[in-house]
Amino acid sequence: MYHQNRLVTTTYEWDGQTLSYRLGGELYSCIYVKNTFIRQQPAHYISTFLRTPLSLNQF
């Protein structure tokens, strides 16, 4: 998982609809709807993230 172009974790769970991972001891959970991830947890606000391909030819 990358956040602001930084690798923050390599451990996550993905079942084809829900993505879950831990960051700083906090559990993050997103659902995938129409090519968009919508954060469900933590619940202090709802965020939307777009799925983007990773280019391996960056260097």
N, C-alpha and C positions, 0 to 999 in steps of 0.2 A: 504494500500500500504506500502510495506517495502522497505527501501533503506539501504544497508549495515547493514542488520540485525536489523534495527530500524524501528518502526512504525512511518511513516511520515504523513499519513492521512487515515481517514476511509471513506472519501467522494470521490466518483468517479462515472463516467458514463460508461457503457459498453453496446453496442448494438449488440454484437456478432462478430463485425469486428473492431470497433474503441473503444479504451479505452482513457478516458480523466480524468484528475485530476489537482488540483491546489497544488502547493508546493511553499511556500514563496511568495505568490502573483502572481506567474507565472503559466500560463496554459501549461500543458504537454498533448500531444496527440500522441497516438501510433496506428498503424494498426496491425492487427493480420494476419499473412500469414504463413502457414505451421508450426504451433506450435511455432512461433517466433513473438515477438512484435518488431516492427520497429518504432522508435520514429520519428515523423514528425514535432513536435513542442516542444520546441523552435527550430528554424531553424539554429542555429549557427553550428550544426553538426548533423549527423544522427547516432543514436545508435541502437544497436540490443540487445534485452533482451530475455532470454528463460523463458518460463512459467514453474514454478516448484511447485509441491504440497507442502502444508504446513503440517508438522507433528505436530499433537496436543499432542504427547507424548514426548515433549522436556524436561520436568522437572521430 
